Amino acid sequence: MNPGNLAQQITRFMVLLLFQVLILKRMSMGWGEVAYWNILLYPLFILWLPVRTNPLIMLLLAFVLGLSIDMFYDSPGIHASALVFTAFVRPLVLNWMEPREGYNLNAAPSRALFGLTGFLQYAAIMMGVHLFFYFSVDAFTFVYIADILLKTFFSFVLSMAFIAMVTLIFSPSK
């Protein structure tokens, strides 16, 4: 990873962390004690890492970011476990979506690589996996499967709307 790319990744890490804990945390909506609508944007950090990122480094970065989010949300390891699982699944999804000619050595999943529709499909798969795992770990039992699915659905819709906006604003098409 070149120094310019490293600086970009560190900046992205900090911006997504701060945006998530200072702004999006306050935007969770629900009824009473149950928050059905959570906007989770921090998984974009893992989604936007270069395709050829070392899997161990990616898992470590996911753990550090997830644990950082957990400290602000007072959730012991829930965000960390969900983000590590997302980082674990990411290579499988990228292999499934790989073009015939393969990925460029330094390519990063983005609007430029996949096009807007392709990137949003990739993001939708990854966010669906992330959110379902997150709410499953949060409930810690499938007895509440209806609640898990409701939370996953509402959070997925809102998170994908934010991801689409961020992608259109900050991800170049070429």
Rosetta blueprint (number, residue, H / E / L):
1 M L
2 N L
3 P H
4 G H
5 N H
6 L H
7 A H
8 Q H
9 Q H
10 I H
11 T H
12 R H
13 F H
14 M H
15 V H
16 L H
17 L H
18 L H
19 F H
20 Q H
21 V H
22 L H
23 I L
24 L H
25 K H
26 R H
27 M H
28 S L
29 M E
30 G E
31 W E
32 G L
33 E L
34 V E
35 A E
36 Y E
37 W E
38 N L
39 I L
40 L L
41 L L
42 Y L
43 P L
44 L H
45 F H
46 I H
47 L H
48 W L
49 L L
50 P L
51 V L
52 R L
53 T L
54 N L
55 P H
56 L H
57 I H
58 M H
59 L H
60 L H
61 L H
62 A H
63 F H
64 V H
65 L H
66 G H
67 L H
68 S H
69 I H
70 D H
71 M H
72 F H
73 Y H
74 D L
75 S L
76 P L
77 G L
78 I H
79 H H
80 A H
81 S H
82 A H
83 L H
84 V H
85 F H
86 T H
87 A H
88 F H
89 V H
90 R H
91 P H
92 L H
93 V H
94 L H
95 N H
96 W H
97 M H
98 E L
99 P L
100 R L
101 E L
102 G L
103 Y L
104 N L
105 L L
106 N L
107 A L
108 A L
109 P L
110 S L
111 R H
112 A H
113 L H
114 F H
115 G H
116 L H
117 T H
118 G H
119 F H
120 L H
121 Q H
122 Y H
123 A H
124 A H
125 I H
126 M H
127 M H
128 G H
129 V H
130 H H
131 L H
132 F H
133 F H
134 Y H
135 F H
136 S H
137 V H
138 D H
139 A H
140 F L
141 T L
142 F H
143 V H
144 Y H
145 I H
146 A H
147 D H
148 I H
149 L H
150 L H
151 K H
152 T H
153 F H
154 F H
155 S H
156 F H
157 V H
158 L H
159 S H
160 M H
161 A H
162 F H
163 I H
164 A H
165 M H
166 V H
167 T H
168 L H
169 I H
170 F H
171 S L
172 P L
173 S L
174 K L
